[in-house]
Amino acid sequence: MVDNAEHLCRTLQDFQHHDKGHLNIACTPVYANHYLMEKISQYMAENSDVTFSIKVTPWALDHIGESDLVISANACYQGYREKDLHLVRREIMQSPFIVVASPVYLARNPAPDVPADLAKHQCLFATTLTGSNDWIFTQTVKARLLKYLNRSR
């Protein structure tokens, strides 16, 4: 019995000296591909007793139940209130969206001067970040929401 207690003590002390274990991570593709994979690779080179499972998905928040860490991208603006998920959250980075158009498209269509002009254009949008077709534009400090309706020509 004493030997088992001593072994347990030594094992617990060993945990204090270096990292061990397994982490389940759910992460959005852009962050995983451009940042996370490199950082985990570096960490694993120095901490061989730590293993990772990484689920790369645009819907990282859907995997909260089976993840130790969730890295999610959310579109937000002043006035938008994300549903309260009772999570500990920390902003890692900000990356603004920008409106772009190909030169070929602009050769056939007049360039928009103000956000409202986009209603006359064929626009693409990804619902994985906003959950909708909302486009948010900020002029000075005031945010303006435009709901883009997909039109076919």
Backbone bond lengths (Angstrom), bond angles and torsions (degrees), N, CA, C in turn:
res aa  C-N    CA-C-N  psi(-1)  N-CA   C-N-CA  omega(-1)  CA-C   N-CA-C  phi
1 M - - - 1.450 - - 1.530 110.86 -
2 V 1.349 116.88 -41.56 1.458 121.44 178.80 1.523 110.19 -64.27
3 D 1.339 117.14 -40.65 1.461 120.66 178.57 1.526 111.02 -60.27
4 N 1.344 116.97 -42.14 1.466 121.26 178.70 1.526 110.71 -63.56
5 A 1.313 117.58 -41.26 1.464 121.52 179.59 1.521 110.44 -65.69
6 E 1.335 116.85 -41.67 1.464 120.90 177.67 1.524 110.68 -63.54
7 H 1.332 115.94 -43.52 1.471 120.53 178.61 1.527 110.38 -61.43
8 L 1.319 116.86 -43.23 1.466 121.84 178.62 1.526 110.04 -62.17
9 C 1.321 117.47 -43.76 1.467 121.49 178.28 1.517 111.15 -60.37
10 R 1.331 117.12 -45.97 1.458 120.82 179.78 1.540 111.15 -63.52
11 T 1.329 115.62 -39.57 1.471 119.95 179.01 1.521 110.40 -63.98
12 L 1.329 117.90 -44.92 1.466 121.21 179.81 1.524 111.01 -65.29
13 Q 1.321 117.65 -38.83 1.463 120.35 177.16 1.520 110.53 -64.81
14 D 1.319 117.47 -36.45 1.448 121.88 178.72 1.528 111.27 -61.88
15 F 1.352 117.10 -34.91 1.458 121.00 178.58 1.525 111.21 -63.51
16 Q 1.322 116.92 -26.51 1.454 120.11 -178.91 1.522 111.89 -76.82
17 H 1.318 118.28 -19.34 1.450 121.32 -174.91 1.522 114.35 -90.80
18 H 1.302 118.19 -26.17 1.455 119.54 176.66 1.527 110.11 -155.99
19 D 1.328 113.32 159.11 1.464 119.91 -176.28 1.520 110.84 -74.48
20 K 1.345 114.61 140.24 1.465 122.00 176.07 1.521 107.98 -143.18
21 G 1.311 115.74 154.18 1.451 118.98 172.69 1.512 113.57 127.87
22 H 1.323 113.71 -167.83 1.460 121.44 -176.68 1.527 108.65 -132.55
23 L 1.319 116.89 137.83 1.458 122.79 177.30 1.521 109.78 -121.42
24 N 1.337 115.80 133.49 1.466 122.46 172.61 1.521 107.16 -101.58
25 I 1.325 116.05 122.22 1.461 121.24 -177.20 1.527 109.10 -121.90
26 A 1.325 116.32 135.44 1.471 122.29 169.54 1.523 105.91 -113.78
27 C 1.326 116.33 132.01 1.461 120.06 -172.66 1.524 110.72 -147.90
28 T 1.313 115.74 148.15 1.459 120.70 176.51 1.533 110.12 -70.60
29 P 1.330 117.59 149.82 1.465 121.01 -175.21 1.529 115.04 -58.11
30 V 1.303 118.06 -45.22 1.467 119.72 -176.06 1.520 110.67 -62.04
31 Y 1.320 117.42 -46.55 1.463 120.31 -179.65 1.530 111.00 -67.52
32 A 1.321 116.33 -40.59 1.473 119.80 179.78 1.528 110.48 -61.74
33 N 1.312 117.02 -48.85 1.467 121.17 -174.57 1.525 113.66 -72.71
34 H 1.326 117.39 -33.26 1.458 119.78 -174.21 1.518 113.85 -98.30
35 Y 1.324 118.45 -8.44 1.455 118.56 -175.93 1.529 113.61 -145.61
36 L 1.313 116.47 -54.49 1.463 120.93 -169.80 1.524 113.81 -62.85
37 M 1.319 118.33 -44.99 1.463 121.04 -175.78 1.526 111.19 -58.96
38 E 1.319 116.99 -42.12 1.461 120.43 179.32 1.534 110.78 -64.41
39 K 1.329 117.16 -43.99 1.463 121.15 -179.18 1.535 111.26 -64.95
40 I 1.314 116.96 -42.24 1.471 119.95 179.41 1.526 110.04 -66.39
41 S 1.310 116.64 -39.38 1.459 120.42 178.63 1.528 110.68 -60.80
42 Q 1.321 116.86 -44.94 1.466 121.33 177.40 1.530 111.12 -62.70
43 Y 1.329 116.40 -43.30 1.462 121.18 -178.87 1.534 110.84 -63.74
44 M 1.328 116.53 -43.45 1.463 120.80 -178.97 1.529 112.24 -65.66
45 A 1.321 117.52 -29.75 1.461 120.59 178.17 1.531 110.87 -64.44
46 E 1.324 116.00 -29.71 1.470 120.46 -179.45 1.525 113.01 -99.89
47 N 1.319 117.94 -13.45 1.469 122.24 -175.01 1.522 109.21 -135.08
48 S 1.306 116.68 77.45 1.459 120.84 -173.65 1.526 113.68 -71.70
49 D 1.325 118.43 -12.34 1.461 120.97 179.34 1.532 112.37 -90.87
50 V 1.315 117.44 7.84 1.467 121.62 176.97 1.519 107.73 -112.66
51 T 1.327 115.75 130.24 1.469 120.83 177.91 1.528 108.75 -118.94
52 F 1.317 115.65 159.74 1.458 121.91 -176.63 1.522 110.74 -133.51
53 S 1.328 115.91 144.63 1.461 123.26 163.91 1.515 105.18 -118.80
54 I 1.324 116.32 126.66 1.462 119.87 -176.44 1.521 109.14 -122.18
55 K 1.319 115.56 121.47 1.464 121.45 174.88 1.526 106.33 -102.24
56 V 1.329 116.09 112.21 1.458 121.58 -179.59 1.522 107.58 -95.65
57 T 1.328 115.49 114.95 1.463 121.10 -175.00 1.523 110.11 -155.55
58 P 1.343 117.59 145.22 1.463 118.93 175.49 1.533 112.33 -68.39
59 W 1.332 116.75 -15.12 1.460 120.84 -177.90 1.526 110.60 -110.14
60 A 1.321 116.09 53.24 1.467 121.61 -175.80 1.532 112.10 -57.42
61 L 1.323 117.57 -36.14 1.472 119.92 -178.52 1.523 112.63 -64.13
62 D 1.322 118.14 -20.87 1.462 121.01 177.53 1.525 112.02 -71.25
63 H 1.325 117.58 -9.47 1.463 121.92 -175.90 1.526 112.40 -112.64
64 I 1.319 116.40 25.45 1.462 121.05 -179.21 1.520 111.09 -60.94
65 G 1.320 117.27 -41.66 1.455 121.80 -175.57 1.509 114.72 -60.03
66 E 1.330 117.88 -32.96 1.460 120.05 -176.82 1.530 112.84 -109.78
67 S 1.334 117.65 12.63 1.467 120.37 -176.73 1.522 111.39 -118.01
68 D 1.335 114.33 144.61 1.463 120.38 172.98 1.521 110.64 -84.78
69 L 1.329 115.93 -28.50 1.457 122.42 -178.76 1.517 108.26 -141.94
70 V 1.327 116.50 132.53 1.459 121.85 177.58 1.520 107.77 -123.09
71 I 1.333 115.93 126.34 1.460 121.33 175.14 1.519 106.18 -114.41
72 S 1.322 114.73 114.78 1.455 120.07 -172.46 1.522 110.17 -125.82
73 A 1.306 116.53 148.92 1.464 121.86 174.37 1.521 108.11 -102.57
74 N 1.304 115.16 131.08 1.460 120.42 179.19 1.511 109.31 -130.45
75 A 1.302 116.48 135.84 1.453 120.41 172.80 1.522 107.11 -85.47
76 C 1.309 115.53 131.13 1.459 117.43 -179.79 1.521 109.43 -145.20
77 Y 1.284 115.37 159.42 1.446 122.31 176.74 1.516 107.27 -157.50
78 Q 1.318 114.99 165.64 1.450 119.89 180.00 1.526 108.79 -60.98
79 G 1.301 117.20 127.30 1.455 121.14 -178.52 1.516 112.86 103.51
80 Y 1.318 118.15 -21.67 1.460 122.18 177.31 1.514 108.18 -89.11
81 R 1.302 116.71 130.34 1.459 120.52 178.58 1.510 109.04 -119.77
82 E 1.317 114.96 113.78 1.455 121.55 177.55 1.526 108.59 -67.47
83 K 1.323 117.18 147.34 1.451 119.01 178.38 1.520 109.78 -61.59
84 D 1.308 116.67 142.29 1.456 121.84 -176.89 1.520 109.16 -75.24
85 L 1.329 116.05 113.60 1.457 121.24 -177.36 1.517 112.57 -99.07
86 H 1.348 117.75 1.19 1.467 122.56 -178.52 1.524 111.06 53.48
87 L 1.310 115.99 46.37 1.452 121.73 179.03 1.525 109.07 -114.00
88 V 1.302 116.07 155.87 1.455 120.17 169.67 1.518 105.39 -83.19
89 R 1.328 116.11 119.11 1.454 119.04 -175.38 1.516 110.20 -124.48
90 R 1.319 114.48 146.22 1.451 121.01 176.06 1.518 107.27 -141.08
91 E 1.314 115.80 131.90 1.458 119.34 177.66 1.520 108.90 -74.00
92 I 1.314 116.55 127.11 1.460 122.05 -179.58 1.524 110.15 -94.63
93 M 1.310 115.52 -40.41 1.464 119.39 -176.97 1.517 109.95 -160.60
94 Q 1.320 115.88 163.34 1.451 122.46 172.16 1.519 107.81 -123.78
95 S 1.299 114.81 140.29 1.451 120.22 177.75 1.521 107.54 -142.26
96 P 1.316 117.51 106.65 1.471 119.12 -176.52 1.518 111.96 -71.02
97 F 1.321 114.04 148.24 1.452 119.91 172.19 1.522 108.00 -80.44
98 I 1.316 116.12 148.86 1.457 119.90 174.79 1.525 108.15 -130.96
99 V 1.302 115.15 151.57 1.462 121.23 178.56 1.525 107.38 -91.91
100 V 1.317 116.33 129.53 1.467 120.89 -179.89 1.524 109.46 -132.62
101 A 1.315 115.33 159.21 1.467 121.70 175.62 1.524 107.63 -148.22
102 S 1.300 115.77 148.38 1.464 119.36 178.88 1.532 109.24 -76.45
103 P 1.326 116.33 152.35 1.475 119.58 176.23 1.534 112.08 -58.57
104 V 1.332 116.77 -35.57 1.473 120.12 179.66 1.531 109.98 -64.09
105 Y 1.351 116.98 -43.57 1.472 120.43 179.27 1.525 110.32 -63.34
106 L 1.337 116.19 -44.29 1.469 119.59 -178.31 1.522 112.49 -69.76
107 A 1.319 117.91 -22.52 1.471 120.35 175.69 1.523 110.62 -70.06
108 R 1.349 116.22 -27.37 1.475 120.90 -179.35 1.528 113.00 -97.81
109 N 1.327 117.50 -16.28 1.464 121.57 -175.09 1.525 109.36 -135.59
110 P 1.334 116.98 142.41 1.465 118.48 179.60 1.541 110.33 -68.62
111 A 1.321 115.84 139.80 1.470 120.24 179.12 1.530 109.49 -65.91
112 P 1.314 118.00 139.58 1.467 120.03 177.50 1.535 110.58 -69.17
113 D 1.325 115.51 143.14 1.472 120.61 177.15 1.520 111.68 -96.20
114 V 1.323 115.85 -33.97 1.470 121.45 -179.74 1.529 107.44 -134.04
115 P 1.328 118.05 158.34 1.468 120.56 -177.95 1.532 114.26 -52.77
116 A 1.311 118.41 -35.80 1.472 120.73 -179.14 1.525 111.77 -61.58
117 D 1.334 117.92 -25.47 1.470 121.92 178.50 1.525 112.02 -63.99
118 L 1.323 117.71 -20.60 1.470 120.39 -179.14 1.521 112.38 -63.43
119 A 1.314 117.96 -20.53 1.468 121.36 177.97 1.522 111.24 -61.44
120 K 1.323 117.55 -21.95 1.455 122.43 -179.79 1.535 112.47 -91.12
121 H 1.327 117.19 0.81 1.462 121.27 -173.56 1.520 112.34 -115.73
122 Q 1.324 115.26 159.25 1.460 121.66 172.03 1.527 106.99 -85.03
123 C 1.322 116.38 115.87 1.468 120.69 -175.33 1.522 110.37 -120.49
124 L 1.303 114.59 148.30 1.457 121.95 174.42 1.522 107.75 -106.89
125 F 1.308 116.56 144.76 1.461 119.60 176.68 1.514 108.67 -149.15
126 A 1.316 114.74 153.67 1.466 121.25 179.11 1.521 108.29 -108.28
127 T 1.315 116.21 122.77 1.466 119.24 -179.87 1.522 112.34 -83.89
128 T 1.326 118.55 -4.24 1.466 119.88 -175.94 1.521 112.66 -67.84
129 L 1.322 119.42 -25.61 1.453 120.56 179.50 1.515 113.07 -92.89
130 T 1.308 116.85 -38.96 1.463 119.24 -175.48 1.521 112.41 -102.21
131 G 1.317 117.39 -17.48 1.458 120.26 -176.39 1.508 112.35 74.59
132 S 1.320 116.86 6.30 1.459 119.92 -178.89 1.523 108.81 -156.81
133 N 1.321 114.48 -169.17 1.455 119.88 177.84 1.534 110.43 -104.85
134 D 1.324 116.95 30.72 1.463 121.46 179.95 1.525 110.37 -80.24
135 W 1.311 115.99 132.03 1.458 122.05 173.45 1.517 106.35 -114.92
136 I 1.308 117.38 131.09 1.451 121.65 -177.48 1.519 108.72 -113.11
137 F 1.315 116.29 125.73 1.458 122.28 177.81 1.517 108.17 -118.61
138 T 1.311 115.95 138.83 1.460 120.71 179.11 1.515 108.99 -115.36
139 Q 1.332 114.56 127.61 1.452 120.65 175.83 1.524 105.22 -122.26
140 T 1.287 117.12 121.34 1.469 124.37 -168.46 1.527 107.35 57.61
141 V 1.336 118.82 -116.16 1.475 119.52 -179.59 1.521 112.25 -111.68
142 K 1.316 117.15 -2.20 1.459 120.78 -177.36 1.528 110.69 -94.38
143 A 1.340 115.71 130.34 1.465 120.55 179.20 1.523 109.66 -91.98
144 R 1.322 115.30 145.82 1.461 121.11 178.08 1.520 108.12 -130.20
145 L 1.311 116.78 128.50 1.458 121.73 -178.59 1.522 109.24 -99.83
146 L 1.324 116.82 130.27 1.456 122.78 173.07 1.521 107.88 -117.87
147 K 1.297 116.64 131.74 1.458 120.58 175.73 1.513 106.57 -99.09
148 Y 1.334 115.27 113.56 1.448 120.14 -177.73 1.524 109.31 -85.92
149 L 1.306 116.72 128.51 1.467 121.94 175.85 1.515 107.83 -102.07
150 N 1.319 115.72 121.87 1.458 121.19 -177.55 1.523 109.72 -66.14
151 R 1.327 115.77 122.75 1.463 120.71 179.76 1.521 109.14 -117.54
152 S 1.277 117.25 140.27 1.468 120.67 175.08 1.504 108.78 -100.45
153 R 1.313 114.90 144.95 1.484 118.24 177.37 1.497 109.59 -112.40
